[in-house]
């Protein structure tokens, strides 16, 4: 008759059966690769950082995969900026597509893609679609609302701009932002919002209100050159070329 194991022996056997030396070694090796990718990132070797981190994202070990994903996304952020700075907007779009595969429907790469299509490539149809995709996943994203209003005004369709301008103002306090909140990012966005609002007011037959709005916006935003130019164009239309440009200084 087989002797029954004592509790301590059963516990010892269970513990020994779960020892995973290979797992320990794998974690150490993958952590070392993460360290290597992070070193590349800190040294500005963003392509190497990306290529080193990407294979680790597919691992079934959450702690390693998550760290690798973070490194890859930071590398992609730098690579997008570098591509734009060196006049390669389509390369930037490729990097953003990689980013969205790592972080589906993330607000920043979605908005950045739309802005590149609008401002760098002048592909307004594609930009329109990209902004709509942002709103599908982030309904209160103010950058997308302003972008759609700008595109509508650019094509001479203020009626289509109107609901986006309204939504931008209505949801201002609850809006979600792609960019990190700062005076610089807020100022840039609000320049655009005041600009499209002035355009819609002029279309609605209230050019004087549009003029007062721009004056108030310039006062609040610290003398925006873009809004000064918009104000001067409006005054030229209202009062003729004799409008004194010094009024906008």
Sine and cosine of phi, psi and omega as CSV:
sin_phi,cos_phi,sin_psi,cos_psi,sin_omega,cos_omega
0.00,0.00,0.74,-0.68,-0.08,-1.00
-0.94,0.35,0.74,-0.67,0.00,-1.00
-0.96,0.28,0.70,-0.72,0.00,-1.00
-0.98,0.22,0.71,-0.71,-0.02,-1.00
-0.94,0.34,0.59,-0.81,0.09,-1.00
-0.95,0.31,0.45,-0.89,0.00,-1.00
-0.79,0.61,-0.68,0.74,-0.02,-1.00
-0.89,0.46,-0.61,0.79,0.00,-1.00
-0.93,0.36,-0.66,0.75,0.05,-1.00
-0.88,0.47,-0.65,0.76,0.01,-1.00
-0.91,0.42,-0.64,0.77,0.01,-1.00
-0.90,0.44,-0.70,0.71,-0.03,-1.00
-0.91,0.42,-0.67,0.74,0.02,-1.00
-0.88,0.47,-0.67,0.74,0.01,-1.00
-0.90,0.44,-0.72,0.69,-0.03,-1.00
-0.89,0.45,-0.55,0.83,-0.01,-1.00
-0.93,0.37,-0.39,0.92,-0.05,-1.00
-0.99,-0.16,-0.04,1.00,0.08,-1.00
-0.90,0.44,0.73,-0.69,-0.08,-1.00
-0.75,-0.67,0.99,0.17,-0.01,-1.00
-0.90,0.43,-0.61,0.79,0.01,-1.00
-0.91,0.42,-0.60,0.80,0.04,-1.00
-0.90,0.43,-0.64,0.77,0.05,-1.00
-0.88,0.48,-0.71,0.71,-0.02,-1.00
-0.90,0.43,-0.66,0.75,0.01,-1.00
-0.89,0.46,-0.68,0.73,0.02,-1.00
-0.89,0.46,-0.66,0.75,0.01,-1.00
-0.90,0.44,-0.68,0.73,-0.03,-1.00
-0.92,0.39,-0.68,0.74,0.00,-1.00
-0.94,0.34,-0.56,0.83,0.08,-1.00
-0.90,0.43,-0.61,0.79,0.04,-1.00
-0.90,0.44,-0.62,0.79,0.05,-1.00
-0.92,0.39,-0.63,0.78,0.09,-1.00
-0.87,0.49,-0.68,0.74,0.04,-1.00
-0.87,0.49,-0.66,0.75,0.01,-1.00
-0.89,0.45,-0.70,0.71,0.03,-1.00
-0.88,0.47,-0.65,0.76,0.00,-1.00
-0.92,0.38,-0.58,0.81,0.07,-1.00
-0.89,0.46,-0.69,0.72,0.07,-1.00
-0.85,0.52,-0.68,0.74,-0.01,-1.00
-0.88,0.48,-0.74,0.68,-0.04,-1.00
-0.92,0.40,-0.46,0.89,0.00,-1.00
-1.00,0.02,0.02,1.00,0.02,-1.00
1.00,0.10,0.17,0.99,0.05,-1.00
-1.00,-0.02,0.96,0.27,-0.20,-0.98
-0.94,0.34,-0.58,0.81,0.04,-1.00
-0.90,0.43,-0.70,0.72,0.03,-1.00
-0.91,0.42,-0.64,0.77,0.04,-1.00
-0.87,0.50,-0.70,0.72,-0.02,-1.00
-0.90,0.44,-0.76,0.65,-0.05,-1.00
-0.92,0.40,-0.51,0.86,0.02,-1.00
-0.97,0.25,-0.60,0.80,-0.08,-1.00
-0.99,0.16,-0.56,0.83,-0.15,-0.99
-0.83,0.56,-0.71,0.70,-0.02,-1.00
-0.87,0.49,-0.48,0.88,-0.03,-1.00
-0.96,0.28,-0.35,0.94,0.00,-1.00
-0.90,0.44,-0.46,0.89,-0.06,-1.00
-0.99,0.12,-0.10,1.00,-0.03,-1.00
-0.92,0.39,0.44,-0.90,0.01,-1.00
-1.00,0.09,0.06,1.00,0.01,-1.00
-1.00,-0.08,0.96,-0.26,-0.15,-0.99
-0.83,0.56,-0.67,0.74,-0.10,-1.00
-0.91,0.41,-0.61,0.79,0.03,-1.00
-0.96,0.28,-0.72,0.70,-0.03,-1.00
-0.87,0.49,-0.64,0.77,-0.02,-1.00
-0.93,0.36,-0.67,0.74,0.03,-1.00
-0.90,0.43,-0.66,0.75,0.02,-1.00
-0.89,0.45,-0.63,0.78,0.03,-1.00
-0.89,0.46,-0.68,0.73,0.01,-1.00
-0.88,0.47,-0.68,0.73,0.01,-1.00
-0.90,0.43,-0.70,0.71,-0.01,-1.00
-0.88,0.47,-0.65,0.76,-0.01,-1.00
-0.92,0.38,-0.66,0.75,0.05,-1.00
-0.89,0.45,-0.63,0.78,0.04,-1.00
-0.90,0.44,-0.69,0.72,0.01,-1.00
-0.89,0.45,-0.61,0.79,0.04,-1.00
-0.85,0.52,-0.74,0.68,0.03,-1.00
-0.91,0.42,-0.64,0.77,-0.03,-1.00
-0.92,0.39,-0.58,0.81,0.08,-1.00
-0.89,0.45,-0.74,0.68,0.01,-1.00
-0.87,0.50,-0.68,0.74,-0.02,-1.00
-0.91,0.41,-0.66,0.75,-0.01,-1.00
-0.89,0.45,-0.67,0.75,0.03,-1.00
-0.92,0.40,-0.69,0.73,-0.04,-1.00
-0.89,0.45,-0.46,0.89,-0.03,-1.00
-0.97,-0.22,0.29,0.96,0.11,-0.99
0.96,0.29,0.56,0.83,0.01,-1.00
-0.83,-0.56,0.92,0.39,-0.07,-1.00
-0.90,0.44,-0.54,0.84,0.00,-1.00
-0.94,0.35,-0.56,0.83,0.11,-0.99
-0.90,0.43,-0.64,0.77,0.05,-1.00
-0.87,0.50,-0.65,0.76,0.03,-1.00
-0.89,0.45,-0.60,0.80,0.05,-1.00
-0.89,0.45,-0.68,0.74,0.03,-1.00
-0.90,0.44,-0.65,0.76,0.02,-1.00
-0.91,0.42,-0.56,0.83,0.06,-1.00
-0.91,0.42,-0.65,0.76,0.10,-1.00
-0.88,0.48,-0.66,0.75,0.01,-1.00
-0.86,0.52,-0.71,0.71,-0.04,-1.00
-0.94,0.34,-0.39,0.92,0.13,-0.99
-0.95,0.32,-0.54,0.84,0.05,-1.00
-0.98,0.20,-0.53,0.85,-0.10,-0.99
-0.66,-0.75,0.97,0.26,-0.11,-0.99
-0.84,0.54,0.69,-0.72,0.06,-1.00
0.89,0.46,0.33,0.94,0.08,-1.00
-0.91,0.42,0.67,-0.74,-0.17,-0.99
-0.93,0.37,-0.65,0.76,-0.09,-1.00
-0.90,0.44,-0.80,0.60,-0.01,-1.00
-0.90,0.43,-0.47,0.88,0.04,-1.00
-0.92,0.38,-0.71,0.70,0.02,-1.00
-0.92,0.39,-0.67,0.74,-0.01,-1.00
-0.87,0.49,-0.64,0.77,0.04,-1.00
-0.87,0.49,-0.71,0.70,0.00,-1.00
-0.89,0.46,-0.66,0.75,-0.02,-1.00
-0.91,0.41,-0.62,0.78,0.04,-1.00
-0.90,0.43,-0.67,0.74,0.04,-1.00
-0.88,0.47,-0.61,0.79,-0.02,-1.00
-0.97,0.25,-0.80,0.60,-0.19,-0.98
-1.00,-0.05,-0.53,0.85,-0.06,-1.00
-1.00,-0.06,-0.59,0.81,-0.08,-1.00
-0.95,-0.33,-0.17,0.98,-0.03,-1.00
0.79,0.61,0.54,0.84,0.06,-1.00
-1.00,-0.09,0.99,0.12,-0.21,-0.98
-0.95,0.32,-0.55,0.83,0.04,-1.00
-0.90,0.43,-0.71,0.71,0.02,-1.00
-0.92,0.40,-0.61,0.79,0.04,-1.00
-0.89,0.45,-0.67,0.74,0.03,-1.00
-0.84,0.54,-0.75,0.66,0.01,-1.00
-0.88,0.47,-0.65,0.76,-0.03,-1.00
-0.92,0.40,-0.65,0.76,0.04,-1.00
-0.91,0.41,-0.63,0.77,0.04,-1.00
-0.89,0.46,-0.60,0.80,0.06,-1.00
-0.89,0.45,-0.62,0.78,0.06,-1.00
-0.86,0.51,-0.75,0.66,-0.05,-1.00
-0.92,0.40,-0.46,0.89,0.04,-1.00
-0.88,0.47,-0.60,0.80,-0.02,-1.00
-0.99,-0.17,-0.39,0.92,-0.04,-1.00
-0.69,-0.73,0.98,0.20,-0.18,-0.98
-0.86,0.52,-0.43,0.90,-0.04,-1.00
-0.97,-0.24,0.39,0.92,0.01,-1.00
-0.96,0.27,0.90,-0.44,-0.13,-0.99
-0.96,0.29,-0.53,0.85,0.02,-1.00
-0.89,0.46,-0.64,0.77,0.00,-1.00
-0.94,0.35,-0.65,0.76,0.02,-1.00
-0.88,0.47,-0.71,0.70,0.02,-1.00
-0.92,0.39,-0.65,0.76,0.03,-1.00
-0.86,0.50,-0.68,0.73,0.02,-1.00
-0.92,0.40,-0.61,0.79,0.06,-1.00
-0.91,0.43,-0.68,0.73,0.03,-1.00
-0.87,0.49,-0.71,0.70,0.00,-1.00
-0.89,0.46,-0.63,0.78,0.01,-1.00
-0.90,0.44,-0.70,0.72,0.02,-1.00
-0.92,0.38,-0.58,0.82,0.01,-1.00
-0.88,0.48,-0.56,0.83,0.00,-1.00
-1.00,-0.03,0.20,0.98,0.06,-1.00
0.96,0.29,0.56,0.83,-0.04,-1.00
-0.81,-0.59,0.94,0.33,-0.03,-1.00
-0.90,0.44,-0.44,0.90,0.03,-1.00
-0.89,0.46,-0.62,0.78,0.04,-1.00
-0.96,0.28,-0.48,0.88,0.03,-1.00
-0.94,0.35,-0.52,0.85,-0.15,-0.99
-0.79,0.62,-0.79,0.61,-0.06,-1.00
-0.90,0.43,-0.50,0.87,0.02,-1.00
-0.96,0.29,-0.62,0.79,0.07,-1.00
-0.90,0.43,-0.69,0.72,0.03,-1.00
-0.86,0.51,-0.73,0.68,-0.02,-1.00
-0.89,0.45,-0.62,0.79,0.00,-1.00
-0.87,0.49,-0.70,0.72,0.01,-1.00
-0.96,0.29,-0.64,0.77,-0.04,-1.00
-0.90,0.43,-0.57,0.82,-0.08,-1.00
-0.97,-0.25,0.27,0.96,-0.13,-0.99
-0.82,0.58,-0.74,0.68,-0.06,-1.00
-0.93,0.37,-0.46,0.89,-0.02,-1.00
-0.96,-0.28,0.19,0.98,-0.08,-1.00
-0.92,0.38,0.51,-0.86,0.12,-0.99
-0.97,-0.25,0.58,-0.82,-0.14,-0.99
-0.88,-0.47,0.61,-0.79,0.11,-0.99
-0.99,0.16,-0.57,0.82,-0.08,-1.00
-1.00,-0.06,0.44,-0.90,0.06,-1.00
-0.90,0.44,0.78,-0.63,-0.01,-1.00
-0.87,0.50,0.80,-0.61,0.07,-1.00
-0.35,-0.94,0.25,-0.97,0.04,-1.00
-0.86,0.52,-0.65,0.76,-0.03,-1.00
-0.90,0.44,-0.75,0.66,-0.04,-1.00
-0.94,0.35,-0.63,0.78,0.04,-1.00
-0.89,0.45,-0.71,0.70,-0.03,-1.00
-0.87,0.49,-0.71,0.70,-0.01,-1.00
-0.87,0.49,-0.69,0.72,-0.02,-1.00
-0.92,0.38,-0.69,0.73,-0.05,-1.00
-0.94,0.33,-0.47,0.89,0.15,-0.99
-0.84,0.54,-0.72,0.69,0.02,-1.00
-0.91,0.43,-0.65,0.76,-0.02,-1.00
-0.91,0.41,-0.71,0.71,0.04,-1.00
-0.89,0.45,-0.60,0.80,-0.03,-1.00
-0.89,0.46,-0.77,0.64,-0.03,-1.00
-0.94,0.35,-0.53,0.85,0.05,-1.00
-0.90,0.43,-0.67,0.74,0.04,-1.00
-0.88,0.47,-0.65,0.76,0.03,-1.00
-0.89,0.45,-0.65,0.76,0.01,-1.00
-0.93,0.37,-0.66,0.75,0.03,-1.00
-0.87,0.49,-0.66,0.75,0.03,-1.00
-0.89,0.45,-0.66,0.76,0.04,-1.00
-0.90,0.44,-0.57,0.82,0.00,-1.00
-0.97,0.23,0.08,1.00,0.05,-1.00
1.00,0.10,0.42,0.91,0.00,-1.00
-0.81,-0.59,0.88,0.47,-0.04,-1.00
-0.90,0.44,-0.53,0.85,0.02,-1.00
-0.92,0.40,-0.63,0.78,0.07,-1.00
-0.91,0.41,-0.61,0.79,0.07,-1.00
-0.88,0.48,-0.66,0.75,0.02,-1.00
-0.89,0.45,-0.72,0.69,0.00,-1.00
-0.91,0.42,-0.60,0.80,0.03,-1.00
-0.88,0.47,-0.70,0.71,-0.01,-1.00
-0.91,0.41,-0.63,0.78,0.06,-1.00
-0.87,0.49,-0.69,0.72,0.02,-1.00
-0.91,0.41,-0.65,0.76,0.00,-1.00
-0.89,0.45,-0.68,0.74,0.01,-1.00
-0.89,0.46,-0.65,0.76,0.02,-1.00
-0.90,0.44,-0.69,0.73,-0.09,-1.00
-0.97,0.23,-0.49,0.87,-0.08,-1.00
-0.99,-0.16,0.18,0.98,0.13,-0.99
0.98,0.21,0.60,0.80,0.12,-0.99
0.98,0.19,0.74,0.67,-0.01,-1.00
-0.86,0.51,0.84,-0.55,0.03,-1.00
-0.90,0.44,-0.64,0.77,-0.02,-1.00
-0.88,0.48,-0.68,0.73,0.00,-1.00
-0.95,0.30,-0.53,0.85,0.09,-1.00
-0.88,0.48,-0.67,0.75,0.02,-1.00
-0.92,0.40,-0.65,0.76,0.05,-1.00
-0.88,0.48,-0.67,0.74,-0.01,-1.00
-0.90,0.43,-0.66,0.75,-0.02,-1.00
-0.91,0.41,-0.64,0.77,0.04,-1.00
-0.89,0.46,-0.65,0.76,0.02,-1.00
-0.90,0.44,-0.69,0.72,-0.01,-1.00
-0.91,0.41,-0.60,0.80,0.06,-1.00
-0.88,0.48,-0.65,0.76,0.01,-1.00
-0.93,0.37,-0.59,0.81,-0.04,-1.00
-0.98,0.20,-0.69,0.72,-0.20,-0.98
-0.88,-0.47,-0.03,1.00,-0.02,-1.00
1.00,-0.01,0.05,-1.00,-0.08,-1.00
-0.93,0.38,-0.12,0.99,-0.01,-1.00
-0.99,0.17,-0.06,1.00,0.02,-1.00
-0.84,0.54,0.74,-0.68,-0.08,-1.00
-0.98,0.19,0.92,-0.39,-0.02,-1.00
-0.90,0.44,-0.38,0.93,-0.04,-1.00
-0.92,0.40,-0.30,0.95,0.01,-1.00
-0.90,0.43,-0.39,0.92,-0.03,-1.00
-1.00,-0.01,-0.09,1.00,-0.05,-1.00
-0.97,0.23,0.00,0.00,0.00,0.00
